[in-house]
Amino acid sequence: MTADDSFGRLDDDDYPAYTMGRAAEMLNTTQGFLRAIGEARLITPLRSAGGHRRYSRYQLRIAARARELVDGGTPIEAACRIVILEDQLEEARRINAEHHRDTKPPGMPTSA
């Protein structure tokens, strides 16, 4: 592995760069909360060779959204389901936008 390969991972939202302790600190939450959303299958952290949980930036954004909902009084299981549905909706919107862009007739102006 070269230094360029290592630096390239810094831009990868899916690279599991954060330990459980660091992730909890960044989210201002507990490690127990991260375990709970893992048990609810909202996120599945990768494991290091030693078996330690590692989180990506994408997973931290998902966890932060769940934390917002839980802090607002939503039960953790419901918060996890809401976040999953929000993520699926965003993906469907992205795919729909790509489809509309790809199927637009030539010469047709794009809508704003």
C-alpha positions, 0 to 999 in steps of 0.5 A: 500500500502506498501513501496515496492509497492511504490518503484516498481512504480519507475521502471515502465515506464508507471507510471504517475509520472510527473506533466505538469510543471515538464515534461515541465521543464525536456524537456526544453519546454513549457506546451503549447507544451505538450498540443499541442501534447496532442491535436494531440493525440500523448500522452494522459496524465493521470489525477490526482484526481484534474484533473491535467495532469500526464506524464509517462517516456514513454510519456516523451520520445515520447514528446522529440522525437516530440520536436526534430522534431519540433525544426528541422522545422517539423510542429507539426502535421507532427512530431506527425504522424512521432513519431507514425509511428516510434513507430509502426515500433519499435513495429512491429520489436519487434514482428517480432523478437519474432516470428522468435525466437519462430519459429526457429527449434531446433538446428538451430543456432541463427543469429547475 
